[in-house]
C-alpha cells in the first residue's frame, strides 16, 4: 500500500458561473521512502494540490468536489477535525517557501521548534531535542542559535529552521513547497543536498514542489509535470528528463540554461498559464504548443499510459513515429 495516493482530485473555487477548478482530476502516488517532484509553472495548481494532502486548503472558499486523498489508506477528505489535527505536522509535515514569512518574528527559534514538539512528542519537548534537530539540519553552534530570533539568521539558516520544525514530529511524509525560492544558487544547492541526506537518514517520503526541472534530477525518484490544473506527464525522473514526451515538459527542459553553452538569449515558453475558469478548449497547452495540430483545440486528451511507468496527456506523444506514419 502506498503512503500517499491521490485519486482524481477535483478542487474548485467560486460558485455558479464563476467556478474556477484549480485541481482537475489530479492523480498521484508516492511510496514510503521515495521522492516525487511535482513540477510546473506558477499557477499550474501545484501548491493547491500539495496543501490538499492535509486538507489545508480552507473550505470555503475551496470546494473539494471529487476524488480521494489516501494517507496510509485513510481518506483525508473524510477525516474529522480531530483526525486532521493529528496528521497535520504529525504524519505529514510542510516546509514552505520564504521561511522569513513563515517563522514568527517575536519568538525565538528554539521556542518555535519546541512548540511543535509539545504537541506531537511532549516527552522530548526540551532544549536537548531542539539542539539535536538543529544539528540534524546542519545549523552550526545550535546551543546558541536556539536563542536567536528569525531576523538574526540568514535566509538559508531560516529554511533549515523550518526543516527542523517539520522534522520535530518525525513525519512519514515531508512536503517541501518551493523550499529554495528567494535563496541564492549556492544556498539552493545546499538545501537540496540537505533534503537528499535527510530522506536517506530518516527514511521518510518527500514531495518536492518546484517550477525548476533543473534541480530535481539527482533528488527525485519520479516526477509529475502539472499544467493548468492537470497532470500532463508522469514517470521516472531520469527517463522524463532525458526523453520528455509531452511538449510542455520538453519546453520546460529547454528553458533550463546550460552552464557550458553560450546562447544569445534564453529559451522561453510563449504566453502564460491560463487562469482557472478560463481554460481553453481541447488540450489546455495547445495555444502555447509549438507542435499543436488543428484537432488539439477540439478534444481534451486523457492522461494515458504510453509506455511502462510512463504517462502522458497528449495523443501525439510519439512525435517521430507519427511523423513517419
N, C-alpha and C positions, 0 to 999 in steps of 0.2 A: 504494500500500500504506500503510495507517495505521501510525502509530508504535506505538500500543498497541491491541490488540484482545483483549478478554476474551470467551470464548465458553462459556456455560452452566457457569460456575464453581460447584462444589459443595465446601464445606469443612465437615467435621464435627468435633465434639469428643466424647470419650467412646466407649463401645462397648456392644455388646449392647442391652439395653433402655433404657439411659440415653444414647442418642445425641442430641446437640444439633447441628442444622445451622445454622451461623451465616451461611453464604452458600449460597443455594439457587437455582441456575440464573441467576446473575448474568451479564449480557452487556452490555459497554460497548465503545465505540470512540472513540479520540482521535487526531486528525490532528496532524501536526507543526506546531508554532507556534500551536496553538489552546489554549483553556482550557475544561475541563469541570469543573463543580461537582457534587459528589456530596452531596446534602442529605438530612437525616433526623434524627430524634431520637436521643438516646443509646440504644445497644442495638439499633439497626437493622441493624448489620453493616457500617457504612461503613469503620471502621478495619481490620477483618479483611480486607475486600476490597482496601483500599489497600496493606496490608502484604504481601498475597499477590503483588502485582505483581513484587516481587523475592524472593518466597518467604521472607519474613521471619517468617511465622507458623510457629513451630517444629513439626516433625512427628517424633515425637509431642510434645505431646498432640493436635495437629491432624491431621486426615487429609484429604488432597486426593483426594476420591473421584471427581471427574469434571470435565470441561471442559478448556479450554486458555487460557493466558495468553501471547499472542504479542507480543513486543517486536521490532520490525523484522522480523517474520515468523518469529522463533525462539521456540519454546515454552519458557517459563521452567520449567515443571513437569518438563521432560525434561533440564534442564541439569545438568551435573556440579557439584561443589562449587567447582572452579576457575573454571568459567564464571560461576557465581553471584557469586563474589568480584569478577570483572571488571565485571559490570553494576551491582553494588551500590555506590552512590556514584560510579559512572562514567557509564553510560548513564542511570541513574535515581538521583536523589538525594531525600532526605527532609528535611522540616522538621517537627518535632513540636510539639505543644502543651507549654506550661510549659517554656520553654527553661532555666530555672534547674535543672530536674531532669535535663536532657539534657547540659548542659555539665559537664565535670569540674572540681570546685571547687578542686583542688590544682594545676592547671596554668594558666599564663597563656593568654589567648585567642589570642595570636599563635602560641604553640606548638601549640595545638589545631588551628588552621587549617592550619598548616604540616604537621601530621601527615597531613592529607588530601592535600595537595599532594605529599608524598613518595611516596605510594602511587600516585596517578593521573597526576601531572605532575612527576616528580622533577627535570626540568631547570630548573624555575622555583620550586623549594621554597626561597624566600628571603624576607627581610623586605620587599623591594620589592614582590613579588607579593602578600604579605599586606596591605600598605598599600593597594595598588590595589583589592583585594577589599573592604576596609573602606570605602574611598571609594565604591565602586560601590553599596554598600548604605546609604550616607548617614550613616556614623558620622563626626562631626567630630573633628579633630585625631587622625587614625588613627596617626600616628607615636608618640604617647604611649599611645594606647589599647591597642596590641598588647601592652603590658606589664602591662595590668590583669588581675586575677583576676575571675572571673564575678561574685562578690559585690560588686565595686566598681562594677557597672553596673546601670542600671535594667532593668526587665522588657522594655521596648521595645528598649533597646540590646542586651540579651541575645538577643532574637529576631533582630535584624539580624546579630549574630554568627553565629547558626545559619544564616541565609541565606547569609552569606559562606562558611561551611564547605561548605554544599550546592553552591554555585556554583564552588567551587575546582576541581572536576573537569570543569567545562564540560559539564554533563549535557544531554541532549536532552529529558528529562522531569523536571520538579520536582513532587514530591508534597508538598503542604502540608496536613498533618493538623491541623485546628483551630488554625491559627497565631495566631489572635487571642484564644484563651481566656486568661482571667485578666488581660487588659490592659484599661485604661480605654478609653472610647469614642474619645477623641481619638487615642490610640496605635493602636487598631484601624484607624481610617481611614488612618493613615499607613502601616501595614503593607500594607493592601490596595492603596493607591496605589503603594507600592514594588513589589509583585508585578506590577502592571499595567505599570509602567515597565520592569522587568527583562525581562518577557516580550517587550516591544516592542524593547528594545535587543539582547537576546541571541537572539531567535528561537526560544526553547525552548517546549515544550508545558508546560502546568500542569494538574495535577489537584488541585483545591481541595476538601478535605473540611470540611464545616461543618454545623451544625444551624440556621443562621440564614439564611433566604432573603433577608433584608433587605440583606445585604452582597454579593450575587452579581450584582445587576442590571447594574452597569457594568463588571464584570470578566470574566464568562464569555461564551463563545460558545454553549455548550449546558449544560443542567442535567439531571441524573438524580436522581430522588427515590426514596429507598430506605426500605422499611418491612419489619420482621420478616424480614430476610434476602433480600428480593426487590426488584427494581426495579419500581416501580408507575407511574412516568411518566417520559418522556424526550422532550426536544425542544429547540428553540432557546430560549434563556433568556428573551427578551422575550415570546415567544408563551406560554411556560409561566406567567410571572408575570402577564401581562395577561389570559390566559384559561386558567386551570388546568382540566384535565379530570377528574382523579381527586379524589374527596372528601378524601383525605389531603393532597394538595397544596393544595387550597382551604383546609383547616383550618390548615395551616402558614402560609399567606399571611395569613389572618385574624388569626393570633396575633401578627403583627408590629405593634407600636404605631406609630401615625401621629403625627408631631410636631405637626401643625397641627389635630389633633382632640382634643377633651376627652371622655373617657369615664369613667364611674364605676368600672369595673374592666376589666382586660384580658381579651381572649378567650382561653380555654384549651381544649385538646383533652381531653375527659374520659378517665379511665383512664390506663393506661401501656402501653408497648410490651411484648408478650408475650415471655417468655423463650424462647430457643432450646430446642427439645424440648417446649415447651408451647404450640405454635401452635394457634389454634382451627381448626376445620374450615372448609372453603369459603374465602371471602375472609378474609385474616388481619386486615383492618381492620374487618370488619363489627361486632364488639362495640362499637366506638367511633364508628362511622359514623352521622351523623345522617340519611343518605339510604338506609340499608340496607333491603333488601326481604327477604321470607321466604326466597327461594331463594339469597340471598347466603351463608347459612351452610351450603349444601349443596355447590355445585360450586365448585372452585378455578378462578378465572379465569386465562387466559393473558395475557401481555403482547402486545398486538396493535397493529399499525399501523392507526390510526384516521383519520389524515389524513397528507398528505405531510410527512415529517420529524417526525411526532408518534406516540408510542406510549403506551398506557395499559392498565393491568391492571384494567379494570372494564367489564363488558358494558353498563353504563348510563352510559357516559361522556357521551353526548349527552342530558343530562337534559331540556332543553327539548323536543327532538324526541320523546323517549319520553313526556313528559307530554302532548303533543298527540295522540299515537297512540291 
